Amino acid sequence: MVKTFQALEEKSEIKTALKDLEHHFCVGAKKKAGMDGNIYWHEKYSCWGCLGKPSFPTRYWIPFGIINKNHRQNMIVEINPATSGINTNVQGLIARDGNGNRWLMHQGRLHPRDVRISQDMFDQFYIKERTDVSFSNGKTVGYHKVACLDGDGIRLIRNLSKFVHACDEIRTYWADISSGSHLETVLKNSERRFNQEVHGSSFRAGTKGRVFKRNHGKVVNELAEYLEAKGYEVDNRYNKRRLGPDLMAFRPDYPSLLFEIKTRLDMTHLYCALGQVFVYEELADHDFQRVVVFPATLDQQLEEVLVSLDVELLRYSLNDSGNIQFDLSLLKKLMIKQK
């Protein structure tokens, strides 16, 4: 455990902290009314939160999720502080660190359908250390820090989104263990799930202030959008734990498609993708048309190798404006209805 925090127990302090949370979380978000509050959607981080709701008599209800539709059915985690006093049965908490900064915190219990995730189960997957929080009655309880309410607003949004996505991975992991299956669960689900990947520029101070372009997420998101427009259901939930491909696409009476996407122009990444598509297909125990997505043309000998392995190569280009152009002739070839 790291240095002990102090729980906020006064009603007015908790209420003010949650107003400050909404003040920070709303910046840059798309806002709409819903679930008796305000739903804020951050497309960049694939995360929404419902804030500004009236409290229940003993607690607040603050749900978060990563799919921006059917929000009640797509809640991932609730961070529900008590309205006042001491209540360690709720999962949320506002606490103050030794420097006076306030933190949004969570105990680590989750309740997805068909499985109850305990704190111990949560901690088997979540690698960050718990923080001891002291209460006025002398009790000390371990919580996970979610986001600092008194720091940089962008960092708050980013850290809160990371926590929500981590909770999604933990829910998926334990739900699969409970059902006795992993990647193949996706193929039995009537509802597919696609989570947009983060993309854009990333500034890294540790590399002499260089700005990096994250093109992988842009390629995944635009390919998924194209396929959905053609009537496919897309899914990529298992990629987050490196247990599945970048993208899978399904449509009744059409071949299922499995995509592995590489954005770097070197043969090592291409060879890696070739191995991945076979491993993922085997893990899924499902027949796919395997597709490697690559930003280059290959020489004839390699093209022939891919043909012999029954792997299609989908080329794409990215211009200076950041626009992506896929090889539509290949995509149309893949979308031939089965007889």
N, C-alpha and C positions, 0 to 999 in steps of 0.2 A: 504493500500500500504506500501511496505517496502522502504528502503532508495533509493533515486533517482539514476539511472544510467545515463551515458552520451552516446548518440549515436555516433558511428564512422561514419563520413561523407566523409573523404578523400579517394579517389579511391585506393591509394596505401595501406592504412591501411586495408581497407576491403579485398582487394586482398590477402594481407599477412595473414590475419586472416583465410580466407577460405583455403589457402594452409596449414596452421597449422591444420585446421579441418581435412583435408584429411590425413595429416601426422599421426594424432592420430587415426582416424577412420579405417585406413587400417591395423592396427596392429592386427594380428591373423585372418584376414578375408580372404575369398576366393575371388580372384579378376578376373574379366573378362571385356573385352571391351564391351560397349553397350550404347545405348542412347546418342551417341556422347561424352561419357566420360568413366569413370571407375566405374563399379558396384562392390561394396564390400559387401559380404554376411557374416554375423556373425551367424553361425548355433546355437551357444550356446544361443543367444538372439533372434533368429528368426527375424532378421532385416537386411535389406539391404539399402544402400544409393548410389546414383550416384553422384560422385564428379569429379572434374577436367574438367568439361565441359567449353567450351568457354562461355563468358557471352553474353547476349543480350545487345543492346545499353544502356538500362536503368536498367537492373536487371540481377541477376544470376537465374539459374533454378536448384534447388537442390531437387530432389524428394527422398522420402523414402518409404519403404514398408515392408511387413512381409511375402510375398509369393515369393519364389525365382524362379519364372518363369513368362513369359509374363509380364515383368516388367512395360511396359507402361500401360497395362490394370489393373495392381495391385498396382498402386501408392496409398498410404494412405494419405500422407501429403507432401506438398511442402514448404520448408523453403527458400524463395527466397529474399535475401537481395538486396537492390539497389546497383548498381555499384558505385554510389557516390551521395553525396548530401542528400536531404530529400525527401523521398517518402514513405508516410504511407499507400499508397494503396497496396503495396506489403506486404506479410505476414512475411517475414524474416527480421532480423536485427542483426547487431553486435553492442554491447554496452559494455562500460567499467564501472566496479563498483568502489566504493570508494577506493578500495585497488589497483586499476590498472589492475585487471584481466578482460579479455575480455570474453563475453558471447554470445552464439548463442541464439536468442530469436524469439518468434513467437507471432503474434497478436491474433490467435485463430479463424480465419475464415476458414471454410472447405467447399469444393464444391463437395461432392459425387453426383452421378447421382440421379436426381429427387428431390433433396432437397438442399437448401443452408443453411449452418449452420452459424449463426451470432456469434459475440463475446458473446452476452448474452446467447445464446443457448449453446455455448461451456462451459461457466462458470457455467451453471446449473449442469453440469456433472463433470467438472474438478475441484477438490477441492483445488488446490494450488493457492495461492494468486498472483495477478498480481504485477509487479514491475513498478513503474513510470520511464519512460525514457525521458530525456530532449534533445531537439534539439537546434541547434544554433540560430534558429529563435524565441526561447522562448517557443515553443510549448512543451507540455508534454503529452505523450501517455502511456497507460498501456500495457505492454507486459508480456508474460509468459517466464520465464527462461527455456531453454531447456538443455544446458550443458555449463560448463566452459571450455574455450579453453586453459587456462593456468594452469590447475590443472593436476591431475592424468589422464593418457590416458585411463586406464581401466574404471575409473569412468565416463569419458566422453562417452565412448561407451555404458555403462550400462544406464546412464541417458537419452541419446538420444534415445536408444531403448525403454525405458519405456515411453517416450513421444510419440513415434510412435505408440506403442501399445495402449496407452490411446486415441490417435486420432482415432484409429480403433474402439475402443469401442464406442466412441462418435458418429462416423459415423453410426455404426450399430444401435445404440439406436435411433437416429433421423430418420434414413431411415425406421425403423420399425414403429415408431410413424406415419410417413408420409403415410405408406402403410396400417396402421390400424391393424398390426399384429406383433407378437413377435416370439416366438420359432417356430410356425408353418410356418413362412416364409422360414426357412431352408428346409422344406419338399416340398415346391413349387419351390425351386430354381433348375434350370437345372445343375448348377455348384456348387458342394459342396466345402467346404473350411476347411482345417485342418491346424492349427497353431501348430508347434512343441512346446512342453513345455520345459522350462528350467530344466536341471537336472545336476547332479554332486555334488561336495562338496561345502559347504558354510561355511565360517569362520565368527564367530560372536564374536567380541571382548567383547561385553557386557555380555557374558556368560562364563567368565574366559578363553577366547581363544579356546573354543571348536569348533571342525569341525563337521558339520552336513551333512549327506547324504540325497540328494533329490532324492529318488527313484521313486516318483510318476510320474514325467515327463518321466523317462526312460521307465516305464511300459506302459504309454500311447503311447509314440512314437513307441515303438517296436510292440505293438499290432496293431497300425494303419498301420505300414509298412507291417506286416503279412497280414492284411486284404486287403490292396491295391494289394499285390501280388496275391491274390486270386480273384481279379476282382471287389472288393468293392470300392465304393466311400465313403470316411470318412469325418466327420465333427465334429468340437468341438468348434465352435466360441462362442456359448452361455455359455460355462463353465466359461469363463473369468469374466462374471458378475454374476456368481452363479445362472444363470437362466436356466441352462441346464446340461445335463450329461457330464461326462468326454469324452465320445466318442459315436457317432452314425455311423452306417455303412449301406449302401444301395447298393442293386444289383437287377436289374430287374429279376422278377420271383423267388426271394429268400426272405425269411423273413428279415425284417428290424431288425437290432440289436441295442440295447441300453445298453451301458456299464457304470457302476459306479465302480470306482477303489479305493480300500483301501489298504494301505501299512502297517498299524499298526495291530499287533496281539492282538486285544482286541474286546470283543463282542459289546461294545458301537459303535465302528465304523461299525461293520457289521450290527447292527440294523439300524444305520443311513443310510447306503447304501440301505437297503431294503425299507425304506420309500422314499428315493430319487427316485428310479427307478419308483415307482408308481406315484409320483408327476410329474416327468418330462414327463412321458408318457401321463398323463392327460393334461399337459400344451401344449404338441405338438399336441394333438388331432389326434393321429396316432397310429396304432397298431404296437407294437414292441415285439420282444422276449427280455425280460428283463434279463440282465446278471450282476451279482455281481462278481467282480474280487477281490480275497482275497488270501493272502499268507499262507493259512493253511487248513487243513482238519477239517471238522466239525463232531460232533458226530451224530449218526444215527437219533436221535430225531429231531435235527435241520435240517438235510438233508431232512427228511420227511416233515417238515414245508415248506421248500423252494419248494419242489415238489408240495405241495398242493396249493401254491401261484403262481405256474407257473413261478418261478424264477430259472434260471440256475446259478450254482456256477462254475466259472472258476478259478481253482487254478493255482498259479504260484510259482516258486521258484527262489531265487536269490543267486547264489553261491558267494564265497569269491572274485572271480575275477570280479564280477559285471555282470555276464551273466545271462539272464533271460530265464527260460524254462516254457512255458505255457503247460497246459494240452491239447495236440493236439487232443486227442480223443474227448474231449468235443467240441472243435472248429469245428471239422469235423461233429459232430452231428448237430451243429447249421447251417451248410452250406448245408442243404438238399433242393434241388429245390422243389418249390411248384408245386403241380399237377394242 
